[in-house]
Amino acid sequence: MQPKNSVNKLFFMLILLLLAVSTYTWSTPPDTINSFPEHRVQGGSFAFYESIQKNIKYPRNARQNDIIGTAIVALTLAPSGQFTLEMVNSLSRDIDKELTEAFENTQKLWLADSLQQQDVILFFPVTFLKDGASFQRAEHLAGFLLEEIKVVAYQTGGGRARVRNDHSLYEKAVTFYHDKKYEKAMKFLDELIRRDPFNPDYYKIRAYCHFELDDEIAGCQDYQKLPVLLHQPMPAAAKNICRSVLNPH
């Protein structure tokens, strides 16, 4: 009898094949708002974005380590006007902290809505970029992201950001992946996902690496990004495996 992990890996390889041939239908869940709720904020979107831009900074440690990319902040808004935050795509602990503080500072602006029957979710993309650096990002076809917030760190003294291009990162990731050096492959995939959280292939490859390293929970968390962030349905086989992994009882 095959060990459980071996069986799950075989299923996971089948899932990858299913993903390659599936035709996805794009849809927006009813709890996701695809436009800014002007009536829920004192001063509307102008006041909200003005507060964010005023309070958000590019953390020094992130600048020094050339961390760039697009963070995704999910704001779950209750009818009372209170909200909770989740970093759907994290760039670093320092940036997470900076974003949390900047968004929490807007709490005083949000208003209650007696007509709202349930919590709703707003997704905010926040791009951190160093002057002289660039990266590519896939189009977000689901279309529910709100206006992008940009934080740019300008170089002083004529210096340039020391960042590798996306093509180089992807080549390294694929090379290590084919050589079965999964931990090394994931370091480059982590960087690619920080830069482009809308590319489903990055999540699929990283999930496979996690499964090969017997980290089924992390693998399934990557698969969950498909419906949550990209609004792509998970195949039934993936759902069944991840349901038992993430909710064993």
Helices and strands as residue ranges (DSSP letters): H 4-21, G 38-40, H 44-55, H 60-64, E 69-77, E 83-89, H 93-104, G 107-109, E 120-130, E 149-153, H 166-178, H 182-195, H 200-212, H 216-229, H 236-246
